[in-house]
Amino acid sequence: LLRHAHSLYNEHFNQHGKDPMVWDAGFSTIGKKELCSEQFLSEGAQVLASVELIAVSPLTRAIETLSALKPKNIPIVVLPEISELLEASCDIGTPKSQLVMKYPELDFSHLEELWWWSEYTLDGSKRKTLRDYETMKSDFQQFGYMEPEPSVEERIQRFRKWLQTREEKKILVVGHSDFFFKLSGSWLENVEFMWYTEDCESKIEHKLFD
């Protein structure tokens, strides 16, 4: 598991204690430095040398954290199941049609246009279009909302089932702190790696680098 670099949301919330309303947040100055650090690049190179597959969240901060490692000749799968728990503006993603243009090297064909948790508007109608995307952001600014726990648990179970279908033994998963905590019970700092092993009987976690 690899958590993304320090984001603009992290920076503003740590300083001011409130949501800055930054949709699908990019990196702070700290985050940009983390991605260029010798330690991160060295650790990343060691991990990439051993993995057979990469799974990455469709949120910008996860994709661009992975991009900083410059993976070569390793298949990459974009998994909406591992996006962050939606509870802040930074967890509202970028629509598929925009991701396709922004990251042409990645395959988003299996994503819905609005792929993050957004199944219903406040009045119960489906949200699927770019017009709905603007409404969604407006609703969040006015009212705020959080992804319900059953949705999070369902995503975790879908991710575990996906893992069970894979033949690869070592997979790098690039994602987010709250999702990883729900999955493993361990908290990762920004750009921190952790081995996570799961089978039908046990879970084992340990920090990959001290």
N, C-alpha and C positions, 0 to 999 in steps of 0.2 A: 504494500500500500504506500502511496505517496500523496501527501497533502499539497495542494497548490501553494504558490508564493503569496506573501502578504499583499492584500488588496486595498483598493481605495476605500472600500467599505470598512475593512478592519481599521484603517488609519483614522477615518472620521469618527467611527463609533468609539474607539479607544480614547480619542481626544475630547469628544463632546457628549458621548453617551446617548446619541440618537441616530436614527437612520438618515443617511444623507440623500436618500432617493436616487441612488446610482444603479441603473438597471444593468444586470449582467456585468458587474464591476470588473474593471481591469486592475492593473497593479499600481501600488503606491511606489514612492521612491525607494522605500525599504525593500519592497518586493522585487523591483528591478535589480537592485544590488544583490539580493539573494540568488537570483537566477544567473548572475554573472560570477558568483563566488567560486573560488577554486574548490572548496569543500563540496558544494552541491554538484558541481560538474564532475568531480572525481567520484563521488558516491554514485551519481547517476550512471557514469560509464561502467562502473562495476556491476550495477544492477542490469543494465542493458546487455552486458556480455553474457548474462546467464538466463534471461527470460526468452520465452518462445512466442509470446503474444502480449499485446498491450491493450488494455481497456481504458477508455477515457470518458469522463463526463462531458456532455456537450456545452457546459458553461465555459465562457471565455477564459476564465482564470485557470481552469484545468487544462484546456487545450494548449494554451500558450506556455504553461509550465512544462508540459511535455515537449513542446516545440523547442524550448531552450536546450533540451538534451540532445536534439538532432538525431533521433533514432533512425537507423538505416537497416533495411532488409529484415524488419520485424513487422508482421501484420498488426494493424491497428483497428480496433473495433470501437465505435462510438456508442456508448450505452446510456440512454436516458434514465435507466433504473438507478444509476449511481450518482445522479445529480444531487445537489444539496437539499436538505429539508427546506421547504419553502416557508420562510418566516421573516424575510427581509427583502428589500428591493433588489439586492444583488443576486438573489436566488430566482428572480424572474428572468428567464433566459432570452436568447435571441431567436427569432423565428427561423425555421428550417431554410426558407428561401434566401435569407440573408447569410446564414452559415455556409450554404453551398457556394456563394460568391466569395465569401471571406476566406474560406479554407478549402479550395478546390482539390487539394490532395487527399482529403478525407471523404468517406462515404457516409452521407446522411440520408440515403434513399429510404431507409426503414423508419425514419422519424416522421411523426405528424408535424404539421406546420407549427402548431403550438405544442411542443413535446413535453414540457414540464407540467407539474400538477396545476391543472386549470380546467378540470372537467366541467365545472358549472360556474355560471355567473351567480351573483347574489340572488337573482330571481329564479335560478334553477335551470336556465337554458344553456345549451352547449356553447362552448367557445372554440372556434376552429380557424378563424380568418385573421388577417392582419388588422382588420377593423376591430375585431374582438381584442387584439393585442393592445391597441390604444385604450380601449375601454378598461381592460384589465389593469393597466398602469394607473389610470385615473381612479379606479375603485380602490387600489392599494393606497394611493396617496390620501384619499378621503377617509377610508375606513380601516385599512390594514386587515390582513387575514393570514391564517397559518394553515399549512397542509395538515390535515387530520392524521392522527396516529395510525388508524387502519390503513391509510394510503402508504405511509412510510413502511409499515410492516409488510405490506403486499409487495412493495418494490424490493425490499430486502430478500423476501422469499423468491421473487422472480430472478434476482441476481444469483442467489444460491443455486437455483435450478439451472441457470445458464452455466455456472461453473461446473456443475455435474455433467453437462453435455460436452464439455471441452476435453480434448485429448491431451492438450498441453499440460505439463506438470508445473511450470513456473510462469505466472502471468503478472505483469506489472499493472496495477490498477491505480489510475490517477484521479483523485477526487477530493473529498471535502471532510472537514472535521466532524460535523454532527452525524453525517451518514456513516463514517467510519466508526464513530463511537457506538452508534446503534448496532452496527454489524459486529464489532469486535469487543466492545467494552473498554477500549483504550483510546486515549486522546493523543492526537498527533499535533505537533507544532507546524508552522509553515515550513515547507520544503523538507519535512522529515519523512524518512522511509521507515517502514516496519514490515517484517515478515509476518504473514498471517496464514495459518494452515487450518483447514477445516475438513472434517469428514463427518460421517453420520454419528460418531460417538464423542468427538472432542474438538475443542478449539485451542490452538496454541498461538500466542502472540509474543513477539519480543522485538525490541528496537533493533534495527539493522546496524546502525552506526552509533557509537557513543559520542 
